[in-house]
Amino acid sequence: MKFILGSKIEMSQLFADNAQVIPVTIVKAGPCLVTQVKEKPQDGYRAVQIGFGARKKLTQALLGHLKGLSPFRYLREFKIDQEQNLTRGQEIKANVFQPGDLVKVTGVSKGKGFQGPVKRHGFSGSLATHGHKDQLRMPGSIGATAPAHIFKGTRMAGRMGGDQVSLTNLEIVKVDSANNLLYIKGALPGPRHGLLLIQAPGELRIIEEVRQESAVVENIAQEPAAVAQAVEPQAQTPESAPAEAVPEPVKPAAEDTAVNHAEDQQDK
C-alpha cells in the first residue's frame, strides 16, 4: 500500500488534451519521514508511522520517541498487510504516486457550529401560511406520544461539521515531484492547510533523486580525452616554439663620433 501525509492548499483547474476543464485540489504531499515500523511479532500488527510538518515545542515523551529526527507536527499510522522494506528515518515523497492512481483521502470536514435541521439534515421546513407562524425552519414532529421520550439518533439541530470524512476512488491528475505537489480531481474535505491522509493500493517504491554530481562524473568517464586536453597544458612542439632573439649590434652614439673626428683633425 502507498501512503503519505499532506496539507490542502487550494482548488484549481487543469485542461486536458481535448480542452476539457478538470477541477482539481492541490495538495502539498510530504516529504514525510518514517518514525516507527511496527511488526506483528512485537506489536501484534503491521503498521508504519510517519511524521509530517514542523513544530517548535514537544513533550518529553515525543522528544524521546523522535530521538534523532525532526520535531514533527503530525504523526499518523497506516496499517499494512504485507511487510515492506521501510526503515526508520526513510523519506517518503510525492513521487511514490503516479498520474492515474485512484486514492483514498481522509480529512476532517470544516466546522460550521450549531445549525438547525434544515441546514444540517436538509429538512424542507414547514409552510409559510395557514397557522405556521414562526415555524418555517422547525423540525416538525420528533416522535409519537406513546413512548413519551425521543428516540436515540433522531435527526435534530446540533453541532455540524468537524467530522472525519473519507472519499474513495479519487484520481490523481498530475504529480509535481520537484515541489511535492499532488493534483487530485474533485474537492477534498477540510479547510486550507488542513491535514489529509492519502493512501492507495500498490507497492510503495521510494524513488531517490539523482544528483547532478553523478551526471558530471559520468560525463568525465565517457570523455576522458576531452577533459584531459582541457585540463592539462598543451606541449609545445619545436616548430611551434618561438625562435631565440638575436641581439642587435649596438650603434655608437652621435656625440662619441663627433669627439673622435675632432681628435683626428688635431693629430694631423
Rosetta blueprint (number, residue, H / E / L):
1 M L
2 K E
3 F E
4 I E
5 L E
6 G E
7 S E
8 K E
9 I E
10 E E
11 M E
12 S E
13 Q E
14 L E
15 F E
16 A L
17 D L
18 N L
19 A L
20 Q L
21 V E
22 I E
23 P E
24 V E
25 T E
26 I E
27 V E
28 K E
29 A E
30 G L
31 P L
32 C E
33 L E
34 V E
35 T E
36 Q E
37 V E
38 K E
39 E L
40 K H
41 P H
42 Q H
43 D H
44 G L
45 Y L
46 R L
47 A E
48 V E
49 Q E
50 I E
51 G E
52 F E
53 G L
54 A L
55 R L
56 K L
57 K L
58 L L
59 T L
60 Q H
61 A H
62 L H
63 L H
64 G H
65 H H
66 L L
67 K L
68 G L
69 L L
70 S L
71 P L
72 F L
73 R L
74 Y E
75 L E
76 R E
77 E E
78 F E
79 K E
80 I L
81 D L
82 Q L
83 E L
84 Q L
85 N L
86 L L
87 T L
88 R L
89 G L
90 Q L
91 E E
92 I E
93 K L
94 A H
95 N H
96 V H
97 F L
98 Q L
99 P L
100 G L
101 D L
102 L E
103 V E
104 K E
105 V E
106 T E
107 G E
108 V E
109 S L
110 K L
111 G L
112 K L
113 G E
114 F E
115 Q E
116 G L
117 P H
118 V H
119 K H
120 R H
121 H H
122 G L
123 F L
124 S L
125 G L
126 S L
127 L L
128 A L
129 T L
130 H L
131 G L
132 H L
133 K L
134 D L
135 Q L
136 L L
137 R L
138 M L
139 P L
140 G L
141 S L
142 I L
143 G L
144 A L
145 T L
146 A L
147 P L
148 A L
149 H L
150 I L
151 F L
152 K L
153 G L
154 T L
155 R L
156 M L
157 A L
158 G E
159 R E
160 M E
161 G L
162 G L
163 D L
164 Q E
165 V E
166 S E
167 L E
168 T E
169 N E
170 L E
171 E E
172 I E
173 V E
174 K E
175 V E
176 D E
177 S L
178 A L
179 N L
180 N L
181 L E
182 L E
183 Y E
184 I E
185 K E
186 G L
187 A L
188 L L
189 P L
190 G L
191 P L
192 R L
193 H L
194 G L
195 L E
196 L E
197 L E
198 I E
199 Q E
200 A E
201 P L
202 G L
203 E L
204 L L
205 R L
206 I L
207 I L
208 E L
209 E L
210 V L
211 R L
212 Q H
213 E H
214 S H
215 A H
216 V H
217 V H
218 E H
219 N H
220 I H
221 A H
222 Q H
223 E L
224 P H
225 A H
226 A H
227 V H
228 A H
229 Q H
230 A H
231 V H
232 E L
233 P L
234 Q L
235 A L
236 Q L
237 T L
238 P L
239 E L
240 S L
241 A L
242 P L
243 A L
244 E L
245 A L
246 V L
247 P L
248 E L
249 P L
250 V L
251 K L
252 P L
253 A L
254 A H
255 E H
256 D H
257 T H
258 A H
259 V H
260 N H
261 H H
262 A H
263 E H
264 D H
265 Q H
266 Q H
267 D H
268 K L
